[in-house]
């Protein structure tokens, strides 16, 4: 500590009135300054010597105490060795002594985010980030005689404020028309269920008809058709929306998912696929567990989709989806195997995404987690428990959102990022992932801006080194981040076309080029092109002709299927083949300005595997032509044993599931010795393998006690015999 004389005393002391060996003189005033982590015991930091005593108290520096943080929905309690101390609730702003420990908990309906125990140490809390309380999620229960919509199922967890709808089976109705909603860890209604609906048993009309027998229309929605029972597949287990499928099940509303799991084959392989009810039709097709037979006795619909393709449902609000740098706008699209989709929120400043921003079609399924975008505080009346919205304002250059959710900033652009937070509840702070330079922060004071809501960080004349992650942290510890990439994006120069007029020759990112025809012809293609953040134009350059590519509904190859995304010039068609056939050629084609699809179009060829070959000293069982799904079994000649798999399968990719096994020379079972034991008993023994023999008690062995399997496939000796010792009697039988 440091003691400074601010007023000299009278009498005693040195010439300046400071303390001597006998102390400070009467009337001396001092100011006490403590080192970091310590605090003064003086209310205003000063004390006075009055007649040999310090007033108000003797100056002293003790360990600094900590202030109890203010946490919405949180409770700080004192931890102690005795029950009288432990659990005592602490008021916000109160003091906690040095080396004391407090515990943090949340009110009902909230969960602790962060470390729940912390210690006061020299006036600072021992943890880098204080804990906070976040609204508790809810777990979806099982709904008897009903199922959740949009892919939700029992056991899944939904966030606070989220809602999920469900529908009931035929002859049942929901107890409430409102969706199931999660409010602070509690479902409302608490127990959603379906009850018997007496009024649905019969329907008005010319005849009285039981509603359950109609089967073609889902009367719960009144809009989309339900499906008949799907085909059963021998050797598989079927599940409806995650639950085992009953034999007598007849109710399959629109959106129902049925999953088939093949029972493991002899090679230990498992095959799984699923089908989805889409407006009265099943999407999906069986693999090769066996031949499907419908519950009603009929086969599966021939209109089923190829299971090696993936069906994409464009149903998530506020999620933008891209394929090959083009937005996906259709509600349902079937993509070929290997297709890569990219996702981001519609506005990366107003929404945050949970899930994968890239998903690839593999074996009929989309990799990764389905992305969902949720609104931030601006979408929720600036609620304090929501992450902050970030608004973007720019000057002197363009900005744009990339397909994978980055903010692309053109060099030399001035970018202002406004973090929205109600000012009277504190000031947010910005955290940057690099230390390239210090960025100015302040409450926005520009005309027309809200200085009580917008906390700004500015990047002046952006350069490549400004690239990084910028995070706004609110006083309630909620965060939202934006990844910025400073890059000079230009699209290729648009070529000149006969009769085509362009509004500008600029190629900078975000440039919009308006196109028109000056020769009286119709413009075939996009009327406006935009330079995308990827450096590509938003569409192919149009032509001034009346052209459109034809429909591909009747293809010469009966096994080839085409899904047209757009028939306009520059549009795409994607191809796939029926199971058992492979695509030979390009997986997609583009509509050319001539009104024709780019050639050559692909063909489908039957998948066949080459002859696997016959193992030396062995044989093979199977046909001459091997198609996808065919099995081949191998065997070995006498005195030989197999190394490898006895059965292999021809796969969809034209390759065998395993290598041809080997038949190696081996010794057959040599026989056993009477009244003795053998170390190893089996049908065949490898070259060099040995077996040993022992005799029962009271017997002696005549012959070799160990035999070795020779390279010739013969044993090194005959098996020994066990005989009585000379003069010994035979062992008694038990």
Secondary structure, 3 states (H helix, E strand, C coil): CEEEEEECCCCCCCCCCCCECCECCCCCEEEEECCCCEEECCCCCEEEEECCEEECCCCCEEECCEECCCCCCEEEEECCCCCCCCCEECCCCCEECCCCEEEEEECCCEEEECCCEEEEECCEECCCCCCEEEECCEECCCCCCEEECCCCCCCCEECCCCEECEEECCCEEECCCCCEEEECCEEECCCCCEEECHHHCEECCCCCEEHHHCCCECCCCCCCECECCCEEECCEEEEECCEECCCCCCCECCCCEEEEEECCCCCCCCCEEEEEEECCEEECCCCCCCCEEECCCCCCCCCCCCCCCEEEECCCCCEEEEECCEECCCCEEEECCCCEEEEEECCCCCEEEECCCEEEEECCEECCCCCEEEECHHHHCCCCCCCCCEEEEEECCCEEECCCCCEEECCCCEEEEEEECCHHHCCCEEEECCCCCCCCEEECCCCCCCCCCEEEEEECCCCHHHCEEEEEECCCCCEEEEEEEECCCECCCCCCCCCEEECCCCCECCCEEEEEECCCCCCECCCEEEECCCCCECCCCCECCCCCCCCCCCCCCCCEEEEECCCCCCCEEEEEECCCEEEECCCEEEECCCCCECCCCCEEEECEECCCCCCCCEEEECCCCEECCCEEEEEECCCEEEECCCEEEECCCCCECCCCCEEEEEEECCCCCCCEEECCCCCEEECCCEEEEEECCCEEEECCCEEEECCCCCECCCCCEEEECCCCCCCCCC
